Amino acid sequence: MQDNRLSDTRARILDAAERLFMAHGYDGTSMRQITGEAGVNLAAVNYHFGSKEALIQEVFRRRLNWLNEERMRALDELEATADGQPLKPSQIVDAFFGTMIRMAEDEERGGVIFLRLLGRTLTEPSDFIRAFLAHEYKTVVERYKEALFRSLPDVPKAEIVWRFHFMLGATSYAIAGTDALRLVTDWGIEAEDSEDRLDRLLPRLISFLIGGLRAPLPQFTDH
């Protein structure tokens, strides 16, 4: 019974922190807000996590562990089916980015709240969060990088790395929410196309990312 109570308290703290970090950002969220939202005292947060920094790391870790495993599973499955042949760029893009966006449909995995938190954190990260996420993603990103190198043998590796960087940025901005889209809603698009709809976000984003990945190589002018 005691273990169940401790587990429930820990989960309530994580859930509350996840919602608040998504709404206000890491720096904009206080420990007092978290304890109030979770219905616990500060001693409980310190007992389970020790610090605000450790708390946000655990908020991410409990979701990213599954996400990283699912990305690796998807890539393993694609490569097994390909039987030694390079994958299509579209397959790699969907396995990496699509898997994350489809995560929003699973409330047990964090749903839209975690997706928005991840997007917000990647567009305005603290240094320690950036380092933490880079460590969490390292093995997965290395696997996907090698798959992209094989998939696009005629594209210089440096360009693939840069394009993957741009793809991460575009995706982070997209999943952070559509507030920025309101800056261009006076361009005359239909109201339904300016709504924050995940079912339309995924095909739009994947199409955009694949286009960028396969774009003509840049022409540099040395001076």
PyRosetta script that sets phi, psi and omega in degrees:
from pyrosetta import init, pose_from_sequence

init()
pose = pose_from_sequence("MQDNRLSDTRARILDAAERLFMAHGYDGTSMRQITGEAGVNLAAVNYHFGSKEALIQEVFRRRLNWLNEERMRALDELEATADGQPLKPSQIVDAFFGTMIRMAEDEERGGVIFLRLLGRTLTEPSDFIRAFLAHEYKTVVERYKEALFRSLPDVPKAEIVWRFHFMLGATSYAIAGTDALRLVTDWGIEAEDSEDRLDRLLPRLISFLIGGLRAPLPQFTDH")
pose.set_psi(1, -42.7)
pose.set_omega(1, 179.6)
pose.set_phi(2, -62.0)
pose.set_psi(2, -43.1)
pose.set_omega(2, 179.6)
pose.set_phi(3, -62.8)
pose.set_psi(3, -38.4)
pose.set_omega(3, 179.0)
pose.set_phi(4, -65.0)
pose.set_psi(4, -40.6)
pose.set_omega(4, 178.6)
pose.set_phi(5, -64.3)
pose.set_psi(5, -42.6)
pose.set_omega(5, 178.9)
pose.set_phi(6, -63.9)
pose.set_psi(6, -41.3)
pose.set_omega(6, 179.4)
pose.set_phi(7, -65.1)
pose.set_psi(7, -40.5)
pose.set_omega(7, 179.0)
pose.set_phi(8, -65.6)
pose.set_psi(8, -41.5)
pose.set_omega(8, 178.9)
pose.set_phi(9, -63.6)
pose.set_psi(9, -44.4)
pose.set_omega(9, 178.9)
pose.set_phi(10, -60.0)
pose.set_psi(10, -44.5)
pose.set_omega(10, -179.5)
pose.set_phi(11, -65.2)
pose.set_psi(11, -40.8)
pose.set_omega(11, 179.7)
pose.set_phi(12, -64.2)
pose.set_psi(12, -38.6)
pose.set_omega(12, 178.2)
pose.set_phi(13, -65.3)
pose.set_psi(13, -44.5)
pose.set_omega(13, 179.7)
pose.set_phi(14, -63.9)
pose.set_psi(14, -42.9)
pose.set_omega(14, 179.8)
pose.set_phi(15, -63.9)
pose.set_psi(15, -43.5)
pose.set_omega(15, 179.9)
pose.set_phi(16, -65.2)
pose.set_psi(16, -44.3)
pose.set_omega(16, 179.4)
pose.set_phi(17, -62.8)
pose.set_psi(17, -40.4)
pose.set_omega(17, 179.4)
pose.set_phi(18, -59.7)
pose.set_psi(18, -47.3)
pose.set_omega(18, -180.0)
pose.set_phi(19, -63.8)
pose.set_psi(19, -43.5)
pose.set_omega(19, -176.4)
pose.set_phi(20, -72.6)
pose.set_psi(20, -40.6)
pose.set_omega(20, 176.7)
pose.set_phi(21, -63.1)
pose.set_psi(21, -35.9)
pose.set_omega(21, 177.6)
pose.set_phi(22, -66.1)
pose.set_psi(22, -42.2)
pose.set_omega(22, -175.6)
pose.set_phi(23, -76.6)
pose.set_psi(23, -36.9)
pose.set_omega(23, -171.3)
pose.set_phi(24, -120.5)
pose.set_psi(24, -6.3)
pose.set_omega(24, -175.4)
pose.set_phi(25, 82.1)
pose.set_psi(25, 167.8)
pose.set_omega(25, -178.3)
pose.set_phi(26, -65.3)
pose.set_psi(26, -51.4)
pose.set_omega(26, -177.2)
pose.set_phi(27, -68.4)
pose.set_psi(27, -28.3)
pose.set_omega(27, -177.7)
pose.set_phi(28, -84.9)
pose.set_psi(28, -0.5)
pose.set_omega(28, -179.5)
pose.set_phi(29, -108.9)
pose.set_psi(29, 127.9)
pose.set_omega(29, 179.9)
pose.set_phi(30, -99.3)
pose.set_psi(30, 158.2)
pose.set_omega(30, 176.6)
pose.set_phi(31, -63.5)
pose.set_psi(31, -32.5)
pose.set_omega(31, 178.3)
pose.set_phi(32, -63.8)
pose.set_psi(32, -39.7)
pose.set_omega(32, 176.8)
pose.set_phi(33, -62.9)
pose.set_psi(33, -41.2)
pose.set_omega(33, -178.3)
pose.set_phi(34, -65.8)
pose.set_psi(34, -45.5)
pose.set_omega(34, -179.7)
pose.set_phi(35, -65.3)
pose.set_psi(35, -37.2)
pose.set_omega(35, 178.2)
pose.set_phi(36, -66.0)
pose.set_psi(36, -43.2)
pose.set_omega(36, 180.0)
pose.set_phi(37, -66.0)
pose.set_psi(37, -38.0)
pose.set_omega(37, -177.2)
pose.set_phi(38, -85.1)
pose.set_psi(38, -14.5)
pose.set_omega(38, -178.0)
pose.set_phi(39, 71.0)
pose.set_psi(39, 37.2)
pose.set_omega(39, 179.4)
pose.set_phi(40, -131.1)
pose.set_psi(40, 172.0)
pose.set_omega(40, 175.6)
pose.set_phi(41, -98.8)
pose.set_psi(41, 169.6)
pose.set_omega(41, -176.6)
pose.set_phi(42, -62.2)
pose.set_psi(42, -31.9)
pose.set_omega(42, -179.9)
pose.set_phi(43, -61.7)
pose.set_psi(43, -34.5)
pose.set_omega(43, 179.7)
pose.set_phi(44, -67.2)
pose.set_psi(44, -40.9)
pose.set_omega(44, 178.1)
pose.set_phi(45, -64.7)
pose.set_psi(45, -44.5)
pose.set_omega(45, 179.9)
pose.set_phi(46, -64.6)
pose.set_psi(46, -36.4)
pose.set_omega(46, -180.0)
pose.set_phi(47, -64.3)
pose.set_psi(47, -44.7)
pose.set_omega(47, -175.2)
pose.set_phi(48, -83.2)
pose.set_psi(48, -30.5)
pose.set_omega(48, -172.1)
pose.set_phi(49, -129.3)
pose.set_psi(49, -27.0)
pose.set_omega(49, 175.3)
pose.set_phi(50, 90.2)
pose.set_psi(50, -37.4)
pose.set_omega(50, -177.8)
pose.set_phi(51, -161.1)
pose.set_psi(51, 165.0)
pose.set_omega(51, 177.1)
pose.set_phi(52, -64.2)
pose.set_psi(52, -38.5)
pose.set_omega(52, 179.2)
pose.set_phi(53, -62.7)
pose.set_psi(53, -45.5)
pose.set_omega(53, 178.6)
pose.set_phi(54, -66.5)
pose.set_psi(54, -31.9)
pose.set_omega(54, -179.8)
pose.set_phi(55, -65.2)
pose.set_psi(55, -47.7)
pose.set_omega(55, -178.5)
pose.set_phi(56, -68.5)
pose.set_psi(56, -31.1)
pose.set_omega(56, 176.0)
pose.set_phi(57, -62.9)
pose.set_psi(57, -40.9)
pose.set_omega(57, 179.7)
pose.set_phi(58, -71.7)
pose.set_psi(58, -32.7)
pose.set_omega(58, 174.4)
pose.set_phi(59, -57.4)
pose.set_psi(59, -44.6)
pose.set_omega(59, 179.2)
pose.set_phi(60, -73.6)
pose.set_psi(60, -42.4)
pose.set_omega(60, -173.7)
pose.set_phi(61, -61.6)
pose.set_psi(61, -38.7)
pose.set_omega(61, -176.4)
pose.set_phi(62, -67.7)
pose.set_psi(62, -23.2)
pose.set_omega(62, 176.8)
pose.set_phi(63, -95.3)
pose.set_psi(63, -40.4)
pose.set_omega(63, -174.7)
pose.set_phi(64, -69.9)
pose.set_psi(64, -29.0)
pose.set_omega(64, 177.8)
pose.set_phi(65, -57.0)
pose.set_psi(65, -46.9)
pose.set_omega(65, 178.7)
pose.set_phi(66, -67.7)
pose.set_psi(66, -44.4)
pose.set_omega(66, -177.9)
pose.set_phi(67, -59.9)
pose.set_psi(67, -45.0)
pose.set_omega(67, 179.6)
pose.set_phi(68, -65.6)
pose.set_psi(68, -40.7)
pose.set_omega(68, 177.5)
pose.set_phi(69, -63.3)
pose.set_psi(69, -40.7)
pose.set_omega(69, -179.1)
pose.set_phi(70, -67.9)
pose.set_psi(70, -38.1)
pose.set_omega(70, 176.7)
pose.set_phi(71, -64.2)
pose.set_psi(71, -42.5)
pose.set_omega(71, 178.6)
pose.set_phi(72, -66.5)
pose.set_psi(72, -40.5)
pose.set_omega(72, 178.1)
pose.set_phi(73, -61.7)
pose.set_psi(73, -43.8)
pose.set_omega(73, -179.5)
pose.set_phi(74, -63.2)
pose.set_psi(74, -42.1)
pose.set_omega(74, -179.8)
pose.set_phi(75, -68.9)
pose.set_psi(75, -41.3)
pose.set_omega(75, 177.0)
pose.set_phi(76, -58.7)
pose.set_psi(76, -43.2)
pose.set_omega(76, -178.5)
pose.set_phi(77, -65.5)
pose.set_psi(77, -43.2)
pose.set_omega(77, 179.1)
pose.set_phi(78, -63.4)
pose.set_psi(78, -44.0)
pose.set_omega(78, -178.0)
pose.set_phi(79, -68.7)
pose.set_psi(79, -34.3)
pose.set_omega(79, 177.4)
pose.set_phi(80, -65.8)
pose.set_psi(80, -40.5)
pose.set_omega(80, 179.1)
pose.set_phi(81, -68.4)
pose.set_psi(81, -34.9)
pose.set_omega(81, -178.5)
pose.set_phi(82, -71.7)
pose.set_psi(82, -18.2)
pose.set_omega(82, 175.0)
pose.set_phi(83, 54.5)
pose.set_psi(83, 49.4)
pose.set_omega(83, 175.0)
pose.set_phi(84, 92.3)
pose.set_psi(84, -12.0)
pose.set_omega(84, 178.8)
pose.set_phi(85, -85.1)
pose.set_psi(85, 151.9)
pose.set_omega(85, 177.4)
pose.set_phi(86, -61.6)
pose.set_psi(86, 146.4)
pose.set_omega(86, 176.9)
pose.set_phi(87, -78.0)
pose.set_psi(87, 162.0)
pose.set_omega(87, 172.8)
pose.set_phi(88, -76.8)
pose.set_psi(88, 142.5)
pose.set_omega(88, 177.8)
pose.set_phi(89, -54.0)
pose.set_psi(89, -37.5)
pose.set_omega(89, -178.9)
pose.set_phi(90, -63.2)
pose.set_psi(90, -34.5)
pose.set_omega(90, 178.2)
pose.set_phi(91, -66.1)
pose.set_psi(91, -42.2)
pose.set_omega(91, -178.7)
pose.set_phi(92, -66.8)
pose.set_psi(92, -44.0)
pose.set_omega(92, -179.7)
pose.set_phi(93, -62.1)
pose.set_psi(93, -44.5)
pose.set_omega(93, -179.0)
pose.set_phi(94, -67.2)
pose.set_psi(94, -39.3)
pose.set_omega(94, -179.5)
pose.set_phi(95, -64.4)
pose.set_psi(95, -36.7)
pose.set_omega(95, -177.6)
pose.set_phi(96, -84.2)
pose.set_psi(96, -56.6)
pose.set_omega(96, -174.5)
pose.set_phi(97, -84.7)
pose.set_psi(97, -39.3)
pose.set_omega(97, 179.9)
pose.set_phi(98, -63.6)
pose.set_psi(98, -39.3)
pose.set_omega(98, 178.8)
pose.set_phi(99, -58.3)
pose.set_psi(99, -41.1)
pose.set_omega(99, -179.7)
pose.set_phi(100, -66.7)
pose.set_psi(100, -44.3)
pose.set_omega(100, -176.8)
pose.set_phi(101, -69.8)
pose.set_psi(101, -37.1)
pose.set_omega(101, 177.0)
pose.set_phi(102, -66.0)
pose.set_psi(102, -19.5)
pose.set_omega(102, 176.4)
pose.set_phi(103, -59.5)
pose.set_psi(103, -26.6)
pose.set_omega(103, -178.8)
pose.set_phi(104, -64.8)
pose.set_psi(104, -20.0)
pose.set_omega(104, -179.5)
pose.set_phi(105, -82.3)
pose.set_psi(105, -8.8)
pose.set_omega(105, -176.2)
pose.set_phi(106, -110.1)
pose.set_psi(106, 100.2)
pose.set_omega(106, -176.9)
pose.set_phi(107, -63.0)
pose.set_psi(107, -31.0)
pose.set_omega(107, 179.8)
pose.set_phi(108, -67.5)
pose.set_psi(108, -22.0)
pose.set_omega(108, 178.8)
pose.set_phi(109, -96.2)
pose.set_psi(109, 6.6)
pose.set_omega(109, 179.2)
pose.set_phi(110, 115.1)
pose.set_psi(110, -24.5)
pose.set_omega(110, 176.5)
pose.set_phi(111, 56.0)
pose.set_psi(111, -149.6)
pose.set_omega(111, -177.1)
pose.set_phi(112, -64.3)
pose.set_psi(112, -34.6)
pose.set_omega(112, -177.9)
pose.set_phi(113, -59.7)
pose.set_psi(113, -48.3)
pose.set_omega(113, -179.7)
pose.set_phi(114, -68.1)
pose.set_psi(114, -38.0)
pose.set_omega(114, 179.1)
pose.set_phi(115, -59.3)
pose.set_psi(115, -44.6)
pose.set_omega(115, 178.9)
pose.set_phi(116, -65.8)
pose.set_psi(116, -39.6)
pose.set_omega(116, 177.7)
pose.set_phi(117, -61.4)
pose.set_psi(117, -45.0)
pose.set_omega(117, -179.1)
pose.set_phi(118, -62.5)
pose.set_psi(118, -45.0)
pose.set_omega(118, 179.3)
pose.set_phi(119, -62.4)
pose.set_psi(119, -44.2)
pose.set_omega(119, 180.0)
pose.set_phi(120, -63.7)
pose.set_psi(120, -42.2)
pose.set_omega(120, -177.6)
pose.set_phi(121, -66.4)
pose.set_psi(121, -37.7)
pose.set_omega(121, -179.3)
pose.set_phi(122, -72.8)
pose.set_psi(122, -23.1)
pose.set_omega(122, 179.2)
pose.set_phi(123, -92.4)
pose.set_psi(123, -15.8)
pose.set_omega(123, 176.8)
pose.set_phi(124, -144.0)
pose.set_psi(124, 58.4)
pose.set_omega(124, -172.7)
pose.set_phi(125, -81.2)
pose.set_psi(125, 151.0)
pose.set_omega(125, 166.7)
pose.set_phi(126, -80.9)
pose.set_psi(126, 157.6)
pose.set_omega(126, -176.8)
pose.set_phi(127, -57.8)
pose.set_psi(127, -43.2)
pose.set_omega(127, -176.4)
pose.set_phi(128, -70.5)
pose.set_psi(128, -30.9)
pose.set_omega(128, 177.5)
pose.set_phi(129, -70.6)
pose.set_psi(129, -40.0)
pose.set_omega(129, 177.4)
pose.set_phi(130, -59.3)
pose.set_psi(130, -45.3)
pose.set_omega(130, 179.8)
pose.set_phi(131, -65.5)
pose.set_psi(131, -39.8)
pose.set_omega(131, 179.4)
pose.set_phi(132, -64.1)
pose.set_psi(132, -46.7)
pose.set_omega(132, -179.3)
pose.set_phi(133, -65.5)
pose.set_psi(133, -38.3)
pose.set_omega(133, 178.3)
pose.set_phi(134, -60.8)
pose.set_psi(134, -39.6)
pose.set_omega(134, 178.7)
pose.set_phi(135, -67.4)
pose.set_psi(135, -43.0)
pose.set_omega(135, -179.1)
pose.set_phi(136, -64.8)
pose.set_psi(136, -34.2)
pose.set_omega(136, -175.9)
pose.set_phi(137, -89.6)
pose.set_psi(137, -12.4)
pose.set_omega(137, -166.2)
pose.set_phi(138, -52.6)
pose.set_psi(138, -53.2)
pose.set_omega(138, -176.0)
pose.set_phi(139, -63.8)
pose.set_psi(139, -42.3)
pose.set_omega(139, -179.2)
pose.set_phi(140, -65.5)
pose.set_psi(140, -46.4)
pose.set_omega(140, -178.6)
pose.set_phi(141, -62.5)
pose.set_psi(141, -38.2)
pose.set_omega(141, 178.3)
pose.set_phi(142, -61.3)
pose.set_psi(142, -44.1)
pose.set_omega(142, 178.8)
pose.set_phi(143, -61.9)
pose.set_psi(143, -44.3)
pose.set_omega(143, -178.7)
pose.set_phi(144, -70.2)
pose.set_psi(144, -34.5)
pose.set_omega(144, 177.7)
pose.set_phi(145, -61.9)
pose.set_psi(145, -45.7)
pose.set_omega(145, 179.4)
pose.set_phi(146, -63.9)
pose.set_psi(146, -37.0)
pose.set_omega(146, 177.6)
pose.set_phi(147, -64.4)
pose.set_psi(147, -39.8)
pose.set_omega(147, 178.3)
pose.set_phi(148, -67.5)
pose.set_psi(148, -39.2)
pose.set_omega(148, 177.7)
pose.set_phi(149, -59.0)
pose.set_psi(149, -43.0)
pose.set_omega(149, 179.6)
pose.set_phi(150, -69.8)
pose.set_psi(150, -35.0)
pose.set_omega(150, -176.4)
pose.set_phi(151, -72.9)
pose.set_psi(151, -29.1)
pose.set_omega(151, -176.4)
pose.set_phi(152, -125.0)
pose.set_psi(152, 67.6)
pose.set_omega(152, -174.8)
pose.set_phi(153, -65.7)
pose.set_psi(153, -21.1)
pose.set_omega(153, -178.9)
pose.set_phi(154, -90.0)
pose.set_psi(154, -3.1)
pose.set_omega(154, 179.2)
pose.set_phi(155, -101.4)
pose.set_psi(155, 126.6)
pose.set_omega(155, 179.0)
pose.set_phi(156, -55.0)
pose.set_psi(156, 142.0)
pose.set_omega(156, -176.9)
pose.set_phi(157, -58.3)
pose.set_psi(157, -36.8)
pose.set_omega(157, 179.7)
pose.set_phi(158, -61.0)
pose.set_psi(158, -38.4)
pose.set_omega(158, 179.5)
pose.set_phi(159, -68.6)
pose.set_psi(159, -36.8)
pose.set_omega(159, 177.8)
pose.set_phi(160, -64.1)
pose.set_psi(160, -42.9)
pose.set_omega(160, 179.1)
pose.set_phi(161, -61.4)
pose.set_psi(161, -45.3)
pose.set_omega(161, 178.9)
pose.set_phi(162, -63.2)
pose.set_psi(162, -41.8)
pose.set_omega(162, -178.2)
pose.set_phi(163, -68.2)
pose.set_psi(163, -35.7)
pose.set_omega(163, 175.5)
pose.set_phi(164, -64.9)
pose.set_psi(164, -38.2)
pose.set_omega(164, 175.9)
pose.set_phi(165, -59.6)
pose.set_psi(165, -45.6)
pose.set_omega(165, 178.7)
pose.set_phi(166, -65.2)
pose.set_psi(166, -37.2)
pose.set_omega(166, 179.1)
pose.set_phi(167, -64.8)
pose.set_psi(167, -40.5)
pose.set_omega(167, 176.4)
pose.set_phi(168, -61.6)
pose.set_psi(168, -43.1)
pose.set_omega(168, -179.6)
pose.set_phi(169, -64.4)
pose.set_psi(169, -45.2)
pose.set_omega(169, 180.0)
pose.set_phi(170, -62.8)
pose.set_psi(170, -41.9)
pose.set_omega(170, -179.4)
pose.set_phi(171, -67.2)
pose.set_psi(171, -42.6)
pose.set_omega(171, 178.9)
pose.set_phi(172, -59.8)
pose.set_psi(172, -43.5)
pose.set_omega(172, 179.9)
pose.set_phi(173, -65.2)
pose.set_psi(173, -40.2)
pose.set_omega(173, -177.7)
pose.set_phi(174, -66.4)
pose.set_psi(174, -43.1)
pose.set_omega(174, -175.5)
pose.set_phi(175, -83.3)
pose.set_psi(175, -10.2)
pose.set_omega(175, 178.0)
pose.set_phi(176, -69.2)
pose.set_psi(176, -15.7)
pose.set_omega(176, -179.0)
pose.set_phi(177, 127.9)
pose.set_psi(177, 174.9)
pose.set_omega(177, -175.9)
pose.set_phi(178, -107.1)
pose.set_psi(178, 20.0)
pose.set_omega(178, 179.3)
pose.set_phi(179, -56.0)
pose.set_psi(179, -42.1)
pose.set_omega(179, -178.3)
pose.set_phi(180, -66.6)
pose.set_psi(180, -28.3)
pose.set_omega(180, -180.0)
pose.set_phi(181, -62.0)
pose.set_psi(181, -27.4)
pose.set_omega(181, -179.8)
pose.set_phi(182, -65.6)
pose.set_psi(182, -16.8)
pose.set_omega(182, 176.8)
pose.set_phi(183, -67.9)
pose.set_psi(183, -23.8)
pose.set_omega(183, -177.1)
pose.set_phi(184, -119.3)
pose.set_psi(184, 17.0)
pose.set_omega(184, -178.9)
pose.set_phi(185, -72.8)
pose.set_psi(185, -10.7)
pose.set_omega(185, 176.3)
pose.set_phi(186, -86.7)
pose.set_psi(186, 12.8)
pose.set_omega(186, 177.0)
pose.set_phi(187, -81.2)
pose.set_psi(187, -1.0)
pose.set_omega(187, 173.8)
pose.set_phi(188, 90.7)
pose.set_psi(188, 19.3)
pose.set_omega(188, 177.6)
pose.set_phi(189, -79.7)
pose.set_psi(189, 158.6)
pose.set_omega(189, 179.9)
pose.set_phi(190, -64.6)
pose.set_psi(190, 148.3)
pose.set_omega(190, -177.9)
pose.set_phi(191, -57.0)
pose.set_psi(191, -40.3)
pose.set_omega(191, -177.7)
pose.set_phi(192, -66.7)
pose.set_psi(192, -22.4)
pose.set_omega(192, 178.4)
pose.set_phi(193, -84.8)
pose.set_psi(193, -9.3)
pose.set_omega(193, 177.1)
pose.set_phi(194, -102.2)
pose.set_psi(194, 0.1)
pose.set_omega(194, 178.7)
pose.set_phi(195, -78.1)
pose.set_psi(195, 153.2)
pose.set_omega(195, -178.7)
pose.set_phi(196, -83.8)
pose.set_psi(196, 82.1)
pose.set_omega(196, -175.9)
pose.set_phi(197, -114.7)
pose.set_psi(197, 116.7)
pose.set_omega(197, -178.0)
pose.set_phi(198, -66.2)
pose.set_psi(198, -29.5)
pose.set_omega(198, -178.8)
pose.set_phi(199, -67.5)
pose.set_psi(199, -23.4)
pose.set_omega(199, 176.4)
pose.set_phi(200, -97.9)
pose.set_psi(200, -24.1)
pose.set_omega(200, 179.5)
pose.set_phi(201, -61.9)
pose.set_psi(201, -45.7)
pose.set_omega(201, -174.9)
pose.set_phi(202, -60.3)
pose.set_psi(202, -54.4)
pose.set_omega(202, 179.8)
pose.set_phi(203, -63.5)
pose.set_psi(203, -36.0)
pose.set_omega(203, 178.6)
pose.set_phi(204, -64.4)
pose.set_psi(204, -46.6)
pose.set_omega(204, -176.7)
pose.set_phi(205, -67.4)
pose.set_psi(205, -46.2)
pose.set_omega(205, -178.6)
pose.set_phi(206, -61.2)
pose.set_psi(206, -41.8)
pose.set_omega(206, 177.8)
pose.set_phi(207, -59.8)
pose.set_psi(207, -43.6)
pose.set_omega(207, -180.0)
pose.set_phi(208, -65.1)
pose.set_psi(208, -44.6)
pose.set_omega(208, -177.7)
pose.set_phi(209, -65.0)
pose.set_psi(209, -43.5)
pose.set_omega(209, 179.7)
pose.set_phi(210, -64.7)
pose.set_psi(210, -39.0)
pose.set_omega(210, 176.7)
pose.set_phi(211, -60.1)
pose.set_psi(211, -42.6)
pose.set_omega(211, 178.7)
pose.set_phi(212, -67.8)
pose.set_psi(212, -38.8)
pose.set_omega(212, -179.4)
pose.set_phi(213, -65.2)
pose.set_psi(213, -34.2)
pose.set_omega(213, -175.7)
pose.set_phi(214, -103.1)
pose.set_psi(214, 13.3)
pose.set_omega(214, -179.1)
pose.set_phi(215, -65.8)
pose.set_psi(215, 157.2)
pose.set_omega(215, 176.0)
pose.set_phi(216, -56.2)
pose.set_psi(216, 148.9)
pose.set_omega(216, -179.7)
pose.set_phi(217, -67.1)
pose.set_psi(217, 145.8)
pose.set_omega(217, 178.5)
pose.set_phi(218, -69.3)
pose.set_psi(218, 151.2)
pose.set_omega(218, 176.1)
pose.set_phi(219, -107.5)
pose.set_psi(219, 116.3)
pose.set_omega(219, -176.8)
pose.set_phi(220, -95.9)
pose.set_psi(220, 142.0)
pose.set_omega(220, 175.2)
pose.set_phi(221, -113.1)
pose.set_psi(221, 113.7)
pose.set_omega(221, 179.1)
pose.set_phi(222, -86.6)
pose.set_psi(222, 136.3)
pose.set_omega(222, 178.9)
pose.set_phi(223, -114.1)
pose.dump_pdb("model.pdb")
